[in-house]
Amino acid sequence: MDGHDTSANRIQASIGPLRALDGRERAEPMEAARFKATCERILASIGGVVDGQAEAARLALTVLLAQGHLLVEDVPGVGKTMLAKTLARSIDCSVSRIQFTPDLLPSDVTGVSIYNQATRQFEFRPGAVFANIVIGDEINRASAKTQSALLECMEEHQVTVDGTSYTLGEPFMIVATQNPIEMEGTYPLPEAQRDRFMARISMGYPDAAAEAEMLEDHQSDSPLLRVEPVVDAEEIRSMAATVKDVFVSTPVKEYTVALGRATRTSERLRLGASPRAVLQLLRAAKSHAALSGRDFALPDDVAAMAPAVLTHRLVLERRAASSGLTSASVLNALVDSVPIPASGHASVRRRG
């Protein structure tokens, strides 16, 4: 493991004293103009380091403000870890990084109780997950046992060790990178683990102009070294509160549910979207609406976020997979087929 704060003492100091599970105070929503300006500063900070990935950067910010977790999947060398580190460095908060390897243990992630001979008591030493932003590099190189150590903290924002539950700081986001499962030495993420990631993105290769700009910017040293925080943790909490206040009408909720249920009844899918996936789709849609300058969500927001939020959760039937279909193509067809609510205030553009 490595990162900005890897020692137990530094991690604990950055997030405050460990405490048993308790209630959380809600931050005050941010004013609209300030919200927009802060989003622009974060995206500009990421864009100054990661060339040609504006859409991926915007999606990462969308997930952060929706209080979700992000899975970045692609071949090595396209900037997955760079995106995660730049997002983390742009925020003045605690950050840790876990390099997942086959010999990594669950206690390396969550922490462990160590016997103190001086006090004759067990003391809890927090693991790397006790940070505001946790970068999990190559998560699918660790065994399923170690991967499962993240399940509780991702869903409940807490860690339970030896019968005691410890709250995690807010904001809390895991940005995990993984290589395609065809790569050597990888373990596929189980369905329960994938379902806890709000969204998955693939970076893809930059275009020629962006790649040329990357050569210019990175030839001497990494621009990442020059990144300074443009927002702090308290402002992120306030922005997340703004996203929570985005209004969602009943027709938009019904459209979200209908889209989720369509994945469960499709003959081409063996596993559709879970109720958790539908809830996270709505949260992501609210964040998308806020980043678009609105305080209300539209069916367009739901449809725009559906590929990133749902595709990685879907499992194809064998016949569909053998015929060349993909989860993305099946989902696109379902988005096109689900009726749009008449009073949804906007219509989803159908794919030609």
Secondary structure by P-SEA (a helix, b strand, c coil): cccccccaaaaaaaacccccbbbbbbbbbccaaaaaaaaaaaaaaaaacccccaaaaaaaaaaaaacbbbbbbccccccaaaaaaaaaaacccbbbbbbccccccccccbbbbbbcccccbbbbbbccccccbbbbcccccccccccccccccccccccccccbbbbbcccbbbbbbbccccccccccccaaaaaacccccccccccaaaaaaaaaacccccccccccccccaaaaaaaaaaaaaccccaaaaaaaaaaaaaaaacccccccccaaaaaaaaaaaaaaaaaaccccccaaaaaaaccccccccccccaaaaaacccaaaaaaaaaacccccccccccccccc
